[in-house]
Amino acid sequence: MDHTEPQTTDQTPTVQTPTDPKPTDPSAAEGDQPLQGPSAPDDESGTSGAGGKPKRRRRLRRITLAVLLVLLLPLLTAETALRVNYMGDPADGTYTRNRDAIWLGHAWVDGRKDDADLAAFARRVKPTGIRDLYVHTGPMEHDGTLPKSLYPKARWLIDGVHRELPGVRVQAFLGDVLATEGPDGMRLEKAATRAAVVDSARQVLDAGYEGVHLDLEPMHSGDRDFLSLLDDVRAVTRDRGAQLSVAAHQIDPLPELHSVFGLFTKHPKWWSQEFFGQVARRVDQIAVMSYDTAQPLEGTYGGYVAQQTSLALEVTPPTTHLLMGLPFYHESNFDHWGHAETVAAAVRGVRLGLSRTDADRELFGVAPYIDFAATEKNWDEYREGWVRQDP
């Protein structure tokens, strides 16, 4: 999902997977056309030309059914496995480690928010485990530069957060669309573009931000230029004592699924588990965008999040802070079914994956996306499912 947001108006985020295949209406089978001319005998032993047509129709239907079964059986098997993965009870103690984060909209730095908004936000956040704010400060230009005019109130926000929420860090959320699936966008293969992104990181740290949060999409698995960029930006953040965090794609739920998708579409969607680990080793925080999964049921979505949590934990070093995204918005389309992708299901899935893989992981949390689209129900399910502590 492309997290970049227009800097002029807050609105419910448009969840984008621009080139994901869309369902199309299947065309009618050629053999299902009505017979023309005299009625044919309804038995396969007929010797006339017309008598062979019902036989061909029945054969075509059997072939069509067989093809559908071949296509649907793996899908049904996978969905059943995800539902099973959602079963069981999370381990005791798998609640917040007080290391959660939240993505915030651009209104916090362009002048639309004021002291009253910040005070209300602080009251909401204080009882939770949120300790990092990813504040939308871009988008960057396609050449990697960042206009300073985009964040005139950044200093106000940073000082206000330090006053109202001591111990909470403010990171600059910098994103852009990559030219990986179309002619327009940022091109990381250009050394000058990567150098400009590094300069943009220095620029926001000079403005007072305590970290740089990169969200460059769609990022294809195995992109060596992205890894090189992370190395260069981290050298800057380490020198400043700041954080480097990234928004990460989901991990292949089946081995090499991104490669299979890449054969048929321009949008492979997932990262390999190996590439996810390579990214995780280069950053201080990695936040999985564990929403927009196309899962049709709450149980399969929760099972999917449990699987993603386990896959991420397996390759994220204990020195890197891993966060799992929560869908703090509601919409219904092919990529995101609102009745299925609930905060409650995501939280339970996170706890199940944590329980099964590394229940004692300290550098771990969840990250709601995004503040301006969140409902009270979203906040309630986050608090009740994740923030509460064992008695």
N, C-alpha and C positions, 0 to 999 in steps of 0.2 A: 504494500500500500504506500502510495506517495503521500508523505506527511507534509510536504510543502504547502504553505497556506498563504493566501493573499494578505498583504499587510494592511489592507484598508478596512475590511469588514470581517467580523466574526460570524461564522455560520456553521451549521452542521457539516462536519467534514464529508467530502465526497470520497468514498473509498474507491481507489482506482487500481485496477489491474488492466491497463489499457488494451493489451492484446490477448487477454485470456480468451480462449475459445468460447463462443456463446452457443447455447443450444439452438438448433435449427429444426424446422418442421421436416420430418422424414417424408420424402416423396413417395407416392403410391407405387407399389410394385407393378412392373409392366404386365405381369401375368395375371393381375387381379382385375383386368378390364372385363366387362360383361361379354359373353359370347354373342357373336353376330350370326344371323341366319337361323336355320332350323334348329330346334332343340336337339342337343346331343344326348345319347344314352348315358345314364349315370352309373356306368360300370367300367372297369378298366379292361374288360375283355372285348370292348367294341372294336370293330375293324375299320370303321369309317374314319375319315380324317377328323370329323368333328368329335368322334369318341375319344381321340387322343388328348383333346384339350383339357378335360377335367383331370386326367392323369398328370399332365404337365403342371396344372395348377396346384394339385396336392403335393407334388414333388417340390415345387417352388416354395410352398408354405412350410414344408418340413425343413427345407434348407434355411429359410428365413428364421424359423424358430431356433434351429441349431446355432446360427450365427449370433442371435440375440442371447442365447444361453452362454455361449463362449464369451461374449462381451460383458454380460451382467454378472455371471457367477463370481469372477474375481472381485468385482465391486461389492457385491453382497457379502462375500467372505471378509473383505477388508472392513466393511462397515460393522459386521458382527464382531470382529476382533476388537474394534474400537469401543463398541458398547461393553464388551467383556472387560476391557481395560479400565472402564469407569466404575467397575464393581469393587467392593471391598471397603475397608475403613482406613483413612489416613492415620499415620502414627501419631501418638501423643506428642505435643510440642512442636508440630509442624505448622507454626503460625509465624507472624511477622518477626523478623530479626531486627526491626527498626532500621531497615536499610532499603525502604521502598523509594520509588521515584514517581514523578507524574509529568506528562507532557502538557505544556501550557500554550495557549494561543498568542498571537501577535499583539493583541490589544494591551498586553501588560507592558509593552515597551514603545508603543507608538503614540501614547497620549490619551487613549480612551479609558484607561483605568485610573482611579484616584485612591486617596488614602482610605476612604470608606470601603472600597472594594478589597483593598489589601487587608484591612482589619477583619472583614468577613471571611476572607480566604484563610487567614491565619487561625481564626476560631475553628474552622472546619478541619484544618490540617493538624493542629496541635495534638489531638487525641490519637492520631494515627502513627504509622511507622514511616511516613514520607520524610526523606532527608535530602533528596535531590530534586531540583526543578529544572526540566528541560524546556527553556523558554524560547519560543519561535522568534528568531532574530533575523533570519534571512527573508526570502531565499537569496542565495548567491546568484550572481550572473553566470551565464554559461561559461565565461572565461575564468571563473573561480574568484572573481573580485566580489566585494561586499560593500554596497553604498552605506556610508555612515548615516545617511538620512533615514534609514529604515528603523533605527532604534534610538530615537532622541531621549526616551525616558528610561534607558537602561540603568543609569546611575541611581535614579530615584527608586527603581524596583530593588536593586541590589541592597542599597542602604536600608530600605524599608523591610526587606526580608530579614536582614541581620538584626534589626530592631525588634520586629514582631515574632520572628521564628529563629532564635539563636541556634546555631548548629546546623541549619539547613543551607545547602549550597545552591548557587544559581549558575546553571550552565547555559551557554549559548547554543541553541538548537539551530544548526545550519544545514540546509538541504538544497537539493536541486534535482531536476530530472536529468537522467543520463541518456546519451544518444546511443543506447545499446539496442533499442528496438524501433528506432525511427531516425529520420534525418536531423532532428533538432534536439538540442540538449548539451550537457557538459560532456567533454571528451577527455577522460582521464589518461588516454594514451599520449596526450600532449604534455610534455614536461613543463611547458610554460603554464598550463592550466593547473597542474598539481602544485607548482610553486606558488601560484596565486592563492590557492586554497590554504596553503601553509601561512601565507601572509595574512589572510583573513582570520585565521586562528590567532595569530599574534595580535591582530587588531582588536578582537573582542576581549582578549585577556587584558590588553591595555585599558579597555573600557571598564574593567573591574570584574568581569565574569570569572568564576572559579573553575571553569571547565569548558570544553568544547564537545558538543554532541553532534556527530555527523549522521545525516540520513540522506544517502544518495541512492536513488532508485530509478529504474529497476537494475539492481546489481546482480550480474550473472555469476554463478559459482565459478571459482577458479581465477578470478580477475587479478592478475599479478600487479597491475597498475594500482589497484585499490590497496593491496598489501603494502606496496612501496609508499603510497600516500600516508597510510597509517603510521609507518615507521618514521616518516619525516615530521608528521604532526605531533607524534608522541615525544619526539626529541624536544620540541618546543614546550609542550605542556609539562614535561618532567622538569625542564629548566626553570619553569615558573611555579612549580609546586602545585600544578592544577591537574584536573581530571581530563582524560580522553575517553569518551563514551561513543557508542555507535548503536544505531537501530539496525537489527539483523533480520534477514529473511528467515523463514521457517526451514527446518532441516528435512531432507528426503524422508518421508514416512516409509517408503520402500526403497531398497538400494537402487541408486542411479535413476530415480524417478525424474530428476531434473533433466537428465540426458534424453530420456524417452520423450518427455514433453518438448524438448528442444528440437526433436526430429520433425514434429508436427506443427509447432507454433513458434513464434518469435519470443515467447515469454515462458522460459523454463520454470519460473516461480520459486522453486526451492534451491537451497544450497546443499552441497554434499556435507556430510558430517565432518569430513576431513577439512574442507574449506572453512566451515564454522569454527573449528578448533584453531586454524591458522589465524583467523581474525581475532578470536578470543585471547590468544597469546600476545597480541599487539596492543591491547587496550586495557584501561582500568575497569571499564564497565561495558557490558554487552546486553542490550535489551531486545528480546525476541518479540517480533510483531506477531504474537500468537492469536491472531484474529483474521477475519476475511479468509475463512477456511473452506467455504462452500459446504460445510457439514449441515445436514438437514434436520438433525435432532439434537436436543440438549445432551442426551447421553453419549452420542457419538462425538459431539464437539468436546465434551469434558474428557472423553477417552483420548481424543486427539491431543489435547493440551497436556494430559498426563504423559503421553508418548513423547511429545516435543520436549517436555521438561526433563525426562530421563535422557533423551538423546543429547540435549545441550549440556546437562551435568556431566555426562561421560567424557566430554572433550574440552570442557572449560576448566582451566587450571584453578586450584583453590585460591590462588592469589588474584584472580579476576572476579569481579563482582558480577554475578549473573542475575538478570531480571527477566521475568515473564510478563508480557503485556496483557492488560485486561481491557475489554471493549467497553469503554465508558461512552457509548453512543448507541443509537438504535436506528437501524434501517433494514430493509428487506430487499435483497436482490440475489442474483445467482451466487455471488461471492460471499455474502454475509446475510444469513437468515436471522433476523432479530429474535425470533422466538427460540432459536437454538443457541446462538452465541450470547449467552448471559454471563454476567459477572459471577453469579453463584456457581455455574458450571465450570467456568475458567478457574476460579479459586480452588474448587474441590479437585479439579484435574491437576493443578499445580501441587497441591498437598499430596495427592496420590503419587505423582512422579517423584517428588522429593522423598517421600517415605520409602519408596522402592529402590531408590538409587543412592541417595546421600542425605539421609535425614538430618545429619548434624552439620551440614554445610553452613558456614557462618556468613560468607559473603554471598547472600542470596536475598532476593526480594521480588516484588511485583511492581508493575508500572502501568497505571491507568492511562488510557488515551481516549479522550482529551478533555480538559476542564470545561470548555464552553458548551460541550454537547452533553455533559453528564447530567443524569437525573438523580433525584433523591433515592430512587431504588438502587441505582448503581452504587452510590455511596453507602447505602445501608448494607448491601450484599458484600461489599468490600470489608466493611467494619465487622459485620457479623461472622463472615467466613474466614477472615484472615487476621484481622487486628486483635480479636479476642484472645485471651490467654487461657491456658489450662488452669482449673481451680487448684 
